[in-house]
Amino acid sequence: MDIIRGLHNLQRQHSTGCAATIGAFDGIHCGHQKILTHISVVGQQMQIPSLVITMEPLPREWLHPHDPPPRLMSLRDKLTTIARFKIQHILIIHFNTHFASITAEDFVRRYLADALGVRYLMVGSNWRFGHQRAGDYTLLQKMADQYGFTVAPAETVHLDGQRISSTRIRQTLCAGDFSLAARLLGRPYQITGLVGRGRGKGEELQAPTINLSVPRNCPPLAGVYIVEVAGVIPSQYLRGVANVGTNPTMVREGVPQLEVHLLDFKGNLYGKRVEVLFRQRIRPEKRFQTVKQLKYQIKRDIQDAQNFFDHWQDK
């Protein structure tokens, strides 16, 4: 997959025509997957490249810098996931003051028509674009006729009678319903990252951990969870207990971090990229009065995880 980082990196070969879609694609949930599959198929049928256009930072992050929505996945994971749908190009537009000031008409003319030569475009029927979100699907259809490309509405995908959306998934994760989140995403919810140096508190608590910095804008999670970890041993999932938060008992003013105690593994994993798959919520994060109380609770958390996996194997 060819990654085009910024509008300034568009080359002449990118203007020869494509089947495209535009969006944040946070989480690449089942609704997103249907769009990506469709764009890939249309590109093959029309014998033109398939293209995904996304923004970085996400528009809502730029517009609400002090209260951005939590991300479901990092940019790296998003690009990796999009590539699995045989998308040939992805254009990452730097969302900033200049881009936010471009009118809807100029966006269609300058970028979709002239710079990319779009021949087929799929977007949500409620998609808004351009300065002050003045552009809508009706304007897009009108300009598509003017510039000679086809625009199609993305079908809304529902589960249990409700629309699948990134917002719904964030709410589901906050509620600790990882079974429903997996159905909405088409896979277990996970956080991927490099194992780094932690605070050195795990050994003191007799529960050593691997430590990952949480993705940008902190995931919609906080508490203690039963997890599996991939990427340590090829084709194997290791069992663990994870804490997402600041560890308030041991650290006064900590930054959010993902700490995982592996139940059946000991070893140095510094610098290794792992995937932490969330299976069940145990409890919220809590500040204990003493370290002794925290140690006792950690033992209970580990026992809860072991009981979960013993039961899970029997299913």
C-alpha positions as CSV (number, residue, x, y, z in Angstrom):
1,M,0.0,0.0,0.0
2,D,1.3,3.4,-1.0
3,I,1.0,5.9,1.9
4,I,0.8,9.6,0.8
5,R,1.6,11.8,3.7
6,G,0.2,15.2,2.9
7,L,-1.4,16.9,-0.1
8,H,2.0,18.3,-1.0
9,N,3.2,14.8,-1.7
10,L,0.6,14.1,-4.4
11,Q,2.3,13.2,-7.6
12,R,1.2,13.2,-11.2
13,Q,0.5,9.5,-11.2
14,H,-2.0,10.0,-8.4
15,S,-4.3,12.1,-10.7
16,T,-5.0,9.4,-13.2
17,G,-8.2,8.2,-11.6
18,C,-9.2,6.2,-8.5
19,A,-12.1,4.7,-6.5
20,A,-12.0,6.6,-3.2
21,T,-13.6,7.0,0.2
22,I,-13.1,9.6,2.9
23,G,-13.4,9.4,6.6
24,A,-11.8,9.2,10.1
25,F,-12.1,5.3,10.1
26,D,-11.3,5.2,13.8
27,G,-11.4,1.6,14.8
28,I,-12.1,0.2,11.3
29,H,-15.4,-1.3,12.6
30,C,-17.8,-3.5,10.6
31,G,-19.3,-0.5,8.9
32,H,-15.9,0.8,7.8
33,Q,-15.0,-2.7,6.6
34,K,-17.9,-2.9,4.3
35,I,-16.9,0.5,2.7
36,L,-13.3,-0.6,2.3
37,T,-14.3,-3.9,0.7
38,H,-16.6,-2.1,-1.7
39,I,-14.0,0.5,-2.7
40,S,-11.4,-2.3,-3.3
41,V,-13.9,-4.3,-5.5
42,V,-15.0,-1.2,-7.5
43,G,-11.3,-0.3,-8.1
44,Q,-10.7,-3.8,-9.5
45,Q,-13.8,-3.7,-11.6
46,M,-13.0,-0.2,-13.1
47,Q,-9.3,-1.1,-13.3
48,I,-8.3,1.9,-11.3
49,P,-6.5,2.2,-8.0
50,S,-8.4,2.2,-4.7
51,L,-7.8,5.1,-2.4
52,V,-8.7,6.0,1.2
53,I,-8.5,9.6,2.4
54,T,-8.2,10.3,6.1
55,M,-7.0,13.1,8.3
56,E,-4.4,13.5,11.0
57,P,-5.1,14.8,13.5
58,L,-8.7,13.7,13.3
59,P,-11.0,16.7,12.7
60,R,-12.7,16.4,16.1
61,E,-9.3,16.3,17.8
62,W,-8.3,19.5,16.1
63,L,-11.6,21.3,16.6
64,H,-11.8,20.2,20.3
65,P,-8.2,20.0,21.5
66,H,-9.1,20.2,25.2
67,D,-11.7,17.5,25.0
68,P,-11.0,15.2,22.1
69,P,-12.8,11.9,21.8
70,P,-10.7,8.9,22.8
71,R,-9.1,7.1,19.9
72,L,-10.0,3.4,19.3
73,M,-6.7,2.8,17.5
74,S,-3.4,4.4,16.7
75,L,-2.6,5.7,13.2
76,R,-0.2,2.9,12.7
77,D,-2.8,0.3,13.5
78,K,-5.3,2.0,11.3
79,L,-2.9,2.0,8.3
80,T,-2.1,-1.7,8.9
81,T,-5.7,-2.7,9.1
82,I,-6.7,-0.7,6.0
83,A,-3.9,-2.5,4.0
84,R,-5.6,-5.8,4.7
85,F,-8.5,-4.8,2.4
86,K,-6.1,-4.5,-0.6
87,I,-6.5,-0.7,-0.7
88,Q,-3.7,0.5,-3.0
89,H,-3.3,4.1,-1.7
90,I,-4.0,6.0,1.4
91,L,-3.8,9.8,1.6
92,I,-3.2,11.3,5.0
93,I,-4.3,15.0,5.0
94,H,-2.8,17.2,7.7
95,F,-5.8,18.8,9.3
96,N,-4.9,22.3,10.2
97,T,-6.1,25.9,10.0
98,H,-5.4,26.1,6.3
99,F,-7.2,22.9,5.4
100,A,-10.1,23.8,7.7
101,S,-10.6,27.1,5.8
102,I,-10.9,25.4,2.3
103,T,-14.5,25.8,1.0
104,A,-16.5,22.7,0.1
105,E,-16.4,23.6,-3.6
106,D,-12.7,24.1,-3.6
107,F,-12.1,20.8,-1.9
108,V,-14.0,19.0,-4.6
109,R,-12.5,20.9,-7.4
110,R,-8.9,21.2,-6.3
111,Y,-8.4,17.8,-4.6
112,L,-11.0,15.3,-5.6
113,A,-11.2,16.3,-9.3
114,D,-7.9,17.9,-10.2
115,A,-5.3,16.4,-7.8
116,L,-6.8,12.9,-7.6
117,G,-9.0,12.5,-10.7
118,V,-11.6,10.7,-8.6
119,R,-13.9,8.6,-10.8
120,Y,-15.9,6.9,-8.0
121,L,-16.4,8.2,-4.5
122,M,-18.3,6.6,-1.6
123,V,-19.1,8.6,1.5
124,G,-21.8,8.5,4.2
125,S,-25.0,10.3,3.2
126,N,-24.7,12.6,6.3
127,W,-21.0,13.4,5.6
128,R,-20.2,17.1,5.9
129,F,-17.1,18.8,4.5
130,G,-15.4,22.1,3.8
131,H,-15.2,25.3,5.7
132,Q,-17.7,25.3,8.6
133,R,-18.9,21.9,7.3
134,A,-20.9,23.7,4.6
135,G,-20.7,20.9,2.1
136,D,-23.2,18.0,2.2
137,Y,-24.1,15.0,0.1
138,T,-26.4,17.1,-2.2
139,L,-23.6,19.5,-3.1
140,L,-21.3,16.6,-3.6
141,Q,-23.7,15.0,-6.1
142,K,-24.1,18.2,-8.0
143,M,-20.3,18.7,-8.3
144,A,-19.8,15.1,-9.1
145,D,-22.0,15.6,-12.2
146,Q,-20.0,18.7,-13.0
147,Y,-16.6,17.0,-12.8
148,G,-17.6,13.6,-14.3
149,F,-17.3,11.2,-11.4
150,T,-19.8,9.0,-9.6
151,V,-20.7,9.5,-5.9
152,A,-22.5,6.7,-3.9
153,P,-23.8,6.7,-0.4
154,A,-22.3,4.2,2.1
155,E,-24.9,1.9,3.5
156,T,-25.5,2.2,7.2
157,V,-24.6,-1.1,9.0
158,H,-26.7,-2.0,12.1
159,L,-26.2,-4.5,14.9
160,D,-29.1,-5.4,17.2
161,G,-31.2,-2.7,15.6
162,Q,-28.7,0.1,16.3
163,R,-26.2,1.8,14.0
164,I,-22.6,0.7,14.2
165,S,-20.4,3.7,14.9
166,S,-17.1,4.6,16.6
167,T,-19.1,6.5,19.2
168,R,-21.2,3.5,20.0
169,I,-18.0,1.4,20.4
170,R,-16.4,3.9,22.8
171,Q,-19.6,3.8,24.9
172,T,-19.5,0.0,24.8
173,L,-15.9,-0.1,25.9
174,C,-16.6,2.3,28.7
175,A,-19.4,0.0,29.9
176,G,-16.9,-3.0,29.8
177,D,-18.9,-5.0,27.3
178,F,-16.1,-6.5,25.3
179,S,-18.3,-9.2,23.8
180,L,-20.5,-6.5,22.1
181,A,-17.4,-4.5,21.2
182,A,-15.9,-7.5,19.4
183,R,-19.1,-7.9,17.4
184,L,-19.1,-4.2,16.5
185,L,-15.5,-4.3,15.5
186,G,-15.5,-7.7,13.9
187,R,-12.6,-8.7,16.2
188,P,-11.6,-8.3,19.9
189,Y,-10.7,-4.8,21.0
190,Q,-7.0,-4.4,21.4
191,I,-4.2,-2.0,22.1
192,T,-0.9,-2.4,20.2
193,G,2.4,-0.9,21.3
194,L,6.0,-1.3,22.1
195,V,7.0,-2.6,25.5
196,G,9.0,0.0,27.4
197,R,10.4,0.8,30.7
198,G,7.8,1.1,33.4
199,R,7.8,2.7,36.9
200,G,9.5,-0.3,38.4
201,K,6.6,-0.9,40.8
202,G,5.5,-4.3,39.6
203,E,8.4,-6.1,41.2
204,E,7.6,-4.3,44.5
205,L,4.0,-5.5,44.3
206,Q,5.2,-9.1,43.4
207,A,3.4,-8.8,40.1
208,P,5.9,-7.7,37.4
209,T,4.4,-6.1,34.3
210,I,5.1,-5.3,30.8
211,N,4.4,-1.6,30.1
212,L,3.0,0.2,27.1
213,S,2.3,3.8,26.6
214,V,-1.4,4.2,25.7
215,P,-2.2,5.6,22.3
216,R,-2.7,9.3,21.6
217,N,-5.8,10.7,23.4
218,C,-6.0,7.8,25.9
219,P,-8.3,4.9,25.0
220,P,-11.9,4.8,26.4
221,L,-10.8,2.5,29.2
222,A,-9.8,2.8,32.8
223,G,-9.6,0.0,35.3
224,V,-8.4,-3.6,35.6
225,Y,-9.1,-6.1,32.8
226,I,-8.6,-9.8,31.8
227,V,-6.5,-9.8,28.6
228,E,-4.6,-11.9,26.2
229,V,-1.3,-10.8,24.7
230,A,-0.1,-11.7,21.2
231,G,3.3,-11.1,19.7
232,V,5.4,-12.6,22.5
233,I,5.5,-16.2,21.3
234,P,4.6,-16.8,17.6
235,S,1.0,-18.0,17.1
236,Q,0.3,-18.0,20.8
237,Y,-1.8,-15.9,23.1
238,L,-0.6,-15.4,26.7
239,R,-3.0,-14.8,29.5
240,G,-2.8,-11.7,31.7
241,V,-4.3,-9.0,33.9
242,A,-4.0,-5.5,32.7
243,N,-4.4,-2.1,34.4
244,V,-5.2,0.9,32.3
245,G,-4.7,4.1,34.2
246,T,-2.3,6.1,36.4
247,N,-1.8,3.6,39.3
248,P,-2.9,6.1,41.9
249,T,-1.8,4.1,44.9
250,M,1.9,4.0,43.8
251,V,2.1,7.2,41.8
252,R,0.8,10.6,42.9
253,E,0.5,12.3,39.5
254,G,1.0,9.6,36.8
255,V,0.2,9.7,33.1
256,P,-2.1,7.0,31.7
257,Q,-0.3,3.7,31.0
258,L,-1.2,0.1,30.1
259,E,0.5,-2.4,32.5
260,V,0.0,-6.1,31.9
261,H,1.0,-8.9,34.3
262,L,1.4,-12.1,32.3
263,L,0.2,-15.2,34.2
264,D,2.4,-17.8,32.5
265,F,5.5,-16.0,31.2
266,K,8.6,-14.4,32.6
267,G,11.2,-12.7,30.4
268,N,12.6,-9.5,29.0
269,L,10.2,-8.1,26.4
270,Y,11.6,-4.5,26.1
271,G,11.3,-3.1,22.6
272,K,8.9,-5.9,21.5
273,R,5.6,-4.9,19.8
274,V,2.7,-6.7,21.3
275,E,-1.1,-6.7,21.0
276,V,-3.2,-6.7,24.1
277,L,-6.7,-8.1,23.5
278,F,-9.3,-7.2,26.1
279,R,-11.6,-10.0,27.2
280,Q,-13.4,-8.9,30.4
281,R,-13.5,-6.0,32.9
282,I,-12.7,-6.9,36.5
283,R,-13.0,-3.6,38.4
284,P,-12.4,0.1,38.2
285,E,-9.0,1.5,39.1
286,K,-8.9,2.5,42.8
287,R,-6.5,4.3,45.1
288,F,-5.8,2.0,48.1
289,Q,-4.9,3.4,51.5
290,T,-1.9,1.0,51.8
291,V,0.4,-1.0,49.5
292,K,-0.6,-4.1,51.5
293,Q,-4.2,-3.6,50.5
294,L,-3.2,-3.1,46.9
295,K,-1.1,-6.3,46.9
296,Y,-4.1,-8.3,48.3
297,Q,-6.3,-6.9,45.6
298,I,-3.8,-7.8,42.9
299,K,-3.8,-11.4,44.1
300,R,-7.6,-11.4,43.8
301,D,-7.5,-9.9,40.3
302,I,-5.0,-12.6,39.2
303,Q,-7.2,-15.3,40.7
304,D,-10.3,-13.8,38.9
305,A,-8.4,-14.0,35.6
306,Q,-7.3,-17.6,36.2
307,N,-10.9,-18.6,37.0
308,F,-12.1,-16.8,33.8
309,F,-9.7,-18.6,31.6
310,D,-10.4,-22.0,33.2
311,H,-14.1,-21.4,32.6
312,W,-13.4,-20.1,29.1
313,Q,-11.6,-23.2,28.1
314,D,-14.6,-25.3,29.1
315,K,-16.9,-23.5,26.7
